[in-house]
Structure formats: C-alpha cells, structure tokens
Amino acid sequence: MRIALFVLTALLATAQAPTKDEKVIGLLKAMNMQPVLENMIQQQMAAFKKMAPQVPEKLWDEIGKEMRVDELLEKSAVIYSTHFTEAEIDDMLRFYSTPTGKKMLAKLPVISSESMEMGRQWGTAAAARVAARLKAEGHLK
C-alpha cells in the first residue's frame, strides 16, 4: 500500500503543468482560431492560384501541405504571449469555458461581420459629408 501511494505521489509530482505557450495554444483553440486560420490559408492559396493559373494542381497540392495551421497557431501564440501574462491567459481560458464565454465565441463572427458592415457604411457616409463640406467651402470642384 505504501509503495502504491509513493508511486502515485511520485507520478503526480512529475506530471508537469502546461507551459504558458501550451496554455496560449489551448486558448487560441478555445477561441476557434483554428478554423479562422484554415480559412486564411485557403484564401491565400486561392490568391496564389489566381496569380499563377498555369501552375499544375499537383504542385499547388504540395505547396498547400506546406502551409500548416499549427505553424500559424504557434506564431499567433507568440503574439498573445507578448501581450498577456500567464495569469491573464488562465483567466481567459476559464472565461471561454463558461456558458457566456462560449456564447461570445459563437456570436463573435456575426458581430464582427455586422461591425465591419457598419464601419463600411459609416465610412461611406463620412466621406460623402467631408466631400460635400470641402466642395461647399471651395476646396473641391
């Protein structure tokens, strides 16, 4: 019995907690960044193919395999690690595991899309107002 307890204690002591980098990767995955990055790669590949349509599809397939999501996750993790402490990463991990955090993640793409459209409309209206004012004051013809 003592030996089993000793072995269990030794195993628990040697089990290491995740590193900050591992936590950040977990956070990015919890934030559904992997599909976003996969989409980014697909868009980049489509742009490459449009730029060089003469390239055989087999070569594009090989190039596509070199564009790895895990590499983008690691590079993104460096950025997050720079801006957030390990305690803040832990807080975010806890938040995104709550019902509210999960709802936020689910709604974020729609909110972002609606916000971008609102910003586009606002920018168009602002440009029209500025142009009208400049024209009224004789700075534009």
C-alpha positions in Angstrom: 0.0 0.0 0.0 2.8 2.4 0.9 4.6 1.6 -2.4 1.4 2.4 -4.4 0.9 5.6 -2.5 4.6 6.5 -3.1 4.4 5.7 -6.8 1.2 7.8 -7.1 2.8 10.7 -5.3 5.8 10.5 -7.5 3.7 10.4 -10.7 1.7 13.4 -9.6 4.9 15.3 -8.7 6.4 14.6 -12.1 3.3 15.5 -14.0 4.0 18.9 -15.3 1.5 21.7 -15.6 1.1 23.1 -19.1 3.6 25.8 -20.1 2.4 29.3 -20.9 2.9 28.5 -24.6 0.7 25.4 -24.3 -1.9 27.4 -22.5 -1.9 30.1 -25.2 -2.3 27.4 -27.9 -5.2 26.0 -25.9 -6.7 29.5 -25.6 -6.5 30.0 -29.4 -8.1 26.7 -30.0 -10.8 27.5 -27.4 -11.4 30.8 -29.3 -12.0 28.8 -32.5 -8.9 30.3 -34.1 -8.0 27.1 -36.0 -10.9 27.4 -38.5 -10.2 31.1 -39.0 -6.5 30.3 -39.7 -7.5 27.4 -42.0 -9.8 29.8 -43.9 -6.9 32.3 -44.1 -4.7 29.6 -45.7 -7.4 28.7 -48.2 -7.8 32.4 -49.2 -4.1 32.7 -49.6 -3.9 29.6 -51.7 -6.8 30.9 -53.9 -4.9 34.1 -54.4 -1.7 32.2 -55.3 -3.6 30.1 -57.9 -5.3 33.2 -59.4 -1.8 34.8 -59.7 -0.3 31.8 -61.5 -3.1 29.8 -63.1 -0.6 27.9 -65.3 0.8 26.0 -62.3 -0.3 22.4 -62.2 -2.8 21.4 -59.4 -0.4 18.8 -58.2 2.2 21.5 -57.3 -0.5 23.6 -55.6 -1.4 20.5 -53.5 2.2 20.1 -52.4 2.5 23.8 -51.6 -0.8 23.7 -49.7 0.6 20.9 -47.5 3.5 23.2 -46.5 1.0 25.9 -45.3 0.3 24.4 -41.9 -2.3 25.7 -39.4 -0.2 24.6 -36.5 2.6 26.9 -37.7 0.1 29.8 -37.7 -1.2 28.9 -34.3 2.4 28.9 -32.9 3.1 32.3 -34.5 -0.2 33.6 -33.1 0.7 32.2 -29.7 3.9 34.3 -29.6 1.8 37.4 -30.2 -0.6 36.6 -27.4 2.2 35.6 -25.1 3.7 39.1 -25.7 0.6 40.9 -24.7 -0.8 38.8 -21.9 0.6 37.3 -18.7 0.1 33.7 -17.8 -2.4 34.6 -15.2 -4.4 36.6 -17.8 -4.2 33.6 -20.2 -5.6 31.4 -17.4 -8.4 33.9 -16.8 -9.3 33.8 -20.5 -9.3 30.1 -20.6 -11.7 30.0 -17.6 -13.9 32.6 -19.2 -14.2 30.9 -22.6 -15.2 27.6 -20.8 -18.2 29.3 -19.2 -21.6 29.5 -21.0 -21.1 33.2 -21.5 -17.7 32.8 -23.0 -18.9 30.0 -25.3 -21.8 32.2 -26.4 -19.4 35.1 -27.1 -17.3 32.8 -29.3 -20.3 31.6 -31.1 -21.6 35.1 -31.7 -18.3 36.8 -32.5 -18.2 36.0 -36.2 -21.7 37.5 -36.7 -20.8 40.5 -34.5 -17.6 41.1 -36.4 -19.3 40.9 -39.8 -22.1 43.3 -38.7 -19.5 45.6 -37.2 -17.4 45.6 -40.4 -20.5 46.4 -42.5 -21.5 49.2 -40.1 -18.0 50.6 -40.4 -18.1 50.5 -44.2 -21.5 52.3 -44.2 -20.2 54.9 -41.7 -17.0 55.4 -43.7 -19.0 55.9 -46.9 -21.3 58.4 -45.3 -18.4 60.2 -43.6 -16.6 60.5 -46.9 -19.7 62.0 -48.6 -20.1 64.5 -45.7 -16.4 65.5 -45.9 -16.6 65.8 -49.7 -19.7 68.0 -49.5 -18.2 70.3 -46.9 -14.9 70.7 -48.9 -16.9 71.4 -52.0 -19.2 73.9 -50.2 -16.0 75.7 -48.9 -14.5 75.8 -52.4 -11.8 73.2 -51.8 -13.2 70.7 -54.3 -14.9 71.2 -57.6 
